[in-house]
Amino acid sequence: MGPKGSNLVCKKEKRGKREMNTKDNSIFGNQSGAALVIALIIMVVLTIVALASSLTSVFEMKLSGNKRGMTDAFFVADAGVQAVVPDVSNFNSFSYTLVANTSTLPQTLRNEGIDSNLTSPTLSSSVSFTVSPTITIYHTSNTGAPRGTGFSATGNFDFNYFIVDSIGRDQMGSSLIRSNCEVREKVVRLIPSSQGGN
C-alpha cells in the first residue's frame, strides 16, 4: 500500500474541494431572484415619490385656499370701512355710547384717547355682504387740525376724530373656521365752528 494509497487520498481531497467550489459558485451565480428584489425596491421608491407629491399638492391647495380666504376677508373689512364713511350720520357723536372703562378696548386702541363708540353704524345701501363685517366707530378726544391739511389750529372749524374699526370674514369659505381680517382707518370730520366760517 505504499505510494498508491497516498495518491488515492490526494485525489479524494481535490475532488472534495471541487465539489465545494461548484456549490459556492452555483449559489452566487444564480440570479433568478435579483429581478424581483430590484422590482420591489423600485416600487417602494416610486410609492414614496407618489406619496410625497400628493402630500405636497394637498398642502399647496390648502395654502392657496387660505390665501384666497384671507384676501376675501381683507376686501370685506375694507368694504365695511368704505360703506360707513360716506354716511355723515355715522359721525354725529350724540348717537355714541360712552366708554367708561377703556380696558375693555382692544390693546392697540387703549392709548388713542377714545371716549365713546358706535357699535352698529349705518351701512351704505349700495354695498351688500354675504356675511356683514363687524364695524365699530370710536370717537376720540383729540382736537386741533390734522397735520399737513393746510388748516390753522385757530381757524373757524372744529375737528372731530374717529377710528373706524372693521372686521371682515371670508365670504366664500365653507368650513367652520373662516379667515378674519381687521382694518382700521382714522377719519377726521370738519365742522364749521359756532363762530362761523371765513
NUDO-365172 format. One line per field, with one value per residue (C-alpha): residue number from 1; z, x, y. Coordinates in pm, whole numbers, plus 50000, padded with zeros to 5 digits. Layout:
k	[NUM | ...] $
zz	[Z | ...] $
xx	[X | ...] $
yy	[Y | ...] $
END
This chain:
k	[1 | 2 | 3 | 4 | 5 | 6 | 7 | 8 | 9 | 10 | 11 | 12 | 13 | 14 | 15 | 16 | 17 | 18 | 19 | 20 | 21 | 22 | 23 | 24 | 25 | 26 | 27 | 28 | 29 | 30 | 31 | 32 | 33 | 34 | 35 | 36 | 37 | 38 | 39 | 40 | 41 | 42 | 43 | 44 | 45 | 46 | 47 | 48 | 49 | 50 | 51 | 52 | 53 | 54 | 55 | 56 | 57 | 58 | 59 | 60 | 61 | 62 | 63 | 64 | 65 | 66 | 67 | 68 | 69 | 70 | 71 | 72 | 73 | 74 | 75 | 76 | 77 | 78 | 79 | 80 | 81 | 82 | 83 | 84 | 85 | 86 | 87 | 88 | 89 | 90 | 91 | 92 | 93 | 94 | 95 | 96 | 97 | 98 | 99 | 100 | 101 | 102 | 103 | 104 | 105 | 106 | 107 | 108 | 109 | 110 | 111 | 112 | 113 | 114 | 115 | 116 | 117 | 118 | 119 | 120 | 121 | 122 | 123 | 124 | 125 | 126 | 127 | 128 | 129 | 130 | 131 | 132 | 133 | 134 | 135 | 136 | 137 | 138 | 139 | 140 | 141 | 142 | 143 | 144 | 145 | 146 | 147 | 148 | 149 | 150 | 151 | 152 | 153 | 154 | 155 | 156 | 157 | 158 | 159 | 160 | 161 | 162 | 163 | 164 | 165 | 166 | 167 | 168 | 169 | 170 | 171 | 172 | 173 | 174 | 175 | 176 | 177 | 178 | 179 | 180 | 181 | 182 | 183 | 184 | 185 | 186 | 187 | 188 | 189 | 190 | 191 | 192 | 193 | 194 | 195 | 196 | 197 | 198] $
zz	[50000 | 49976 | 49718 | 49558 | 49880 | 49926 | 49572 | 49633 | 49937 | 49749 | 49468 | 49713 | 49876 | 49540 | 49439 | 49769 | 49707 | 49356 | 49484 | 49741 | 49478 | 49244 | 49523 | 49615 | 49255 | 49199 | 49496 | 49382 | 49016 | 49032 | 48979 | 48930 | 49243 | 49174 | 48933 | 49197 | 49460 | 49219 | 49115 | 49481 | 49554 | 49252 | 49359 | 49710 | 49572 | 49328 | 49606 | 49828 | 49542 | 49467 | 49832 | 49866 | 49555 | 49659 | 50008 | 49853 | 49620 | 49904 | 50115 | 49828 | 49772 | 50140 | 50125 | 49820 | 49983 | 50296 | 50084 | 49897 | 50228 | 50378 | 50066 | 50068 | 50439 | 50379 | 50099 | 50311 | 50601 | 50370 | 50206 | 50553 | 50616 | 50274 | 50335 | 50666 | 50580 | 50326 | 50570 | 50779 | 51035 | 51149 | 51272 | 51486 | 51828 | 52007 | 51897 | 52054 | 52378 | 52645 | 52703 | 53079 | 53103 | 52835 | 52949 | 52757 | 52431 | 52213 | 52331 | 52025 | 52085 | 52456 | 52401 | 52138 | 52381 | 52299 | 52492 | 52311 | 52038 | 51793 | 51754 | 51478 | 51220 | 50910 | 50602 | 50256 | 50065 | 49758 | 49939 | 50020 | 50206 | 50240 | 50593 | 50712 | 50872 | 51237 | 51237 | 51536 | 51515 | 51803 | 51885 | 52027 | 52244 | 52007 | 51899 | 51658 | 51289 | 51146 | 51037 | 50672 | 50589 | 50549 | 50816 | 51103 | 51452 | 51538 | 51226 | 51211 | 51209 | 51477 | 51419 | 51537 | 51524 | 51470 | 51425 | 51208 | 51305 | 51061 | 51098 | 50778 | 50737 | 50443 | 50235 | 50041 | 50298 | 50375 | 50686 | 51041 | 51083 | 50841 | 50778 | 50953 | 50877 | 51066 | 50901 | 51094 | 50940 | 51104 | 50993 | 51067 | 51038 | 50979 | 51132 | 51094 | 51439 | 51603 | 51523 | 51152 | 50852 | 50665] $
xx	[50000 | 50281 | 50266 | 49938 | 49742 | 49880 | 49785 | 49433 | 49397 | 49519 | 49267 | 48980 | 49082 | 49100 | 48756 | 48605 | 48743 | 48598 | 48255 | 48259 | 48371 | 48091 | 47833 | 47959 | 47957 | 47607 | 47467 | 47622 | 47582 | 47204 | 47040 | 46680 | 46555 | 46753 | 46493 | 46223 | 46430 | 46512 | 46147 | 46039 | 46295 | 46179 | 45815 | 45894 | 46083 | 45801 | 45541 | 45737 | 45769 | 45395 | 45300 | 45535 | 45396 | 45034 | 45101 | 45273 | 44981 | 44728 | 44935 | 44956 | 44580 | 44518 | 44769 | 44603 | 44261 | 44383 | 44531 | 44202 | 44013 | 44246 | 44223 | 43843 | 43831 | 44056 | 43835 | 43522 | 43680 | 43792 | 43448 | 43296 | 43501 | 43410 | 43040 | 43037 | 43242 | 43004 | 42713 | 42762 | 42505 | 42756 | 42980 | 42731 | 42876 | 42538 | 42441 | 42752 | 42775 | 43016 | 43312 | 43352 | 43629 | 43899 | 44047 | 43764 | 43900 | 44146 | 44506 | 44604 | 44326 | 44381 | 44621 | 44410 | 44203 | 43874 | 43576 | 43273 | 43178 | 42905 | 42868 | 42605 | 42669 | 42456 | 42600 | 42566 | 42278 | 42498 | 42704 | 42578 | 42760 | 42702 | 42841 | 42842 | 43161 | 43161 | 43208 | 43265 | 43331 | 43528 | 43523 | 43846 | 43907 | 44172 | 44131 | 44302 | 44371 | 44539 | 44896 | 44950 | 44593 | 44666 | 44410 | 44507 | 44453 | 44284 | 44062 | 43686 | 43648 | 43610 | 43769 | 43621 | 43846 | 43711 | 43858 | 43659 | 43733 | 43604 | 43647 | 43570 | 43516 | 43573 | 43252 | 43303 | 43456 | 43258 | 43446 | 43352 | 43675 | 43687 | 43961 | 43923 | 44087 | 44072 | 44106 | 44126 | 44102 | 44123 | 43862 | 43853 | 43525 | 43544 | 43257 | 43217 | 43252 | 42985 | 43197 | 43126 | 43344 | 43580] $
yy	[50000 | 50243 | 50510 | 50408 | 50465 | 50812 | 50911 | 50799 | 51019 | 51323 | 51269 | 51249 | 51576 | 51750 | 51617 | 51745 | 52095 | 52095 | 51997 | 52283 | 52534 | 52434 | 52466 | 52814 | 52923 | 52792 | 52994 | 53323 | 53253 | 53200 | 53546 | 53440 | 53636 | 53956 | 54092 | 54054 | 54237 | 54523 | 54548 | 54571 | 54842 | 55043 | 55002 | 55129 | 55431 | 55515 | 55481 | 55721 | 55974 | 55948 | 55998 | 56296 | 56463 | 56408 | 56547 | 56848 | 56915 | 56885 | 57126 | 57376 | 57356 | 57433 | 57717 | 57873 | 57832 | 58010 | 58288 | 58329 | 58338 | 58599 | 58816 | 58790 | 58881 | 59183 | 59316 | 59266 | 59456 | 59736 | 59748 | 59779 | 60093 | 60232 | 60158 | 60350 | 60660 | 60825 | 60839 | 61156 | 61042 | 60778 | 61060 | 61252 | 61194 | 61241 | 60886 | 60732 | 60533 | 60647 | 60416 | 60414 | 60156 | 60176 | 59843 | 59671 | 59815 | 59625 | 59673 | 59875 | 60130 | 60199 | 60488 | 60665 | 60876 | 60704 | 60837 | 60686 | 60440 | 60343 | 59966 | 59949 | 60220 | 60260 | 60092 | 60238 | 60077 | 60026 | 59760 | 59412 | 59136 | 58764 | 58791 | 59152 | 59282 | 59383 | 59759 | 59986 | 60358 | 60509 | 60880 | 61018 | 61319 | 61461 | 61824 | 62058 | 62045 | 61737 | 61793 | 61870 | 61977 | 62348 | 62444 | 62665 | 62525 | 62854 | 62860 | 62856 | 62478 | 62217 | 61880 | 61552 | 61247 | 60897 | 60550 | 60311 | 59950 | 59687 | 59309 | 59120 | 58747 | 58518 | 58527 | 58205 | 57971 | 57658 | 57548 | 57641 | 57834 | 58125 | 58377 | 58714 | 59046 | 59375 | 59715 | 60042 | 60382 | 60723 | 60976 | 61349 | 61537 | 61913 | 62106 | 62481 | 62630 | 62841 | 63149 | 63098 | 63034 | 63265] $
END
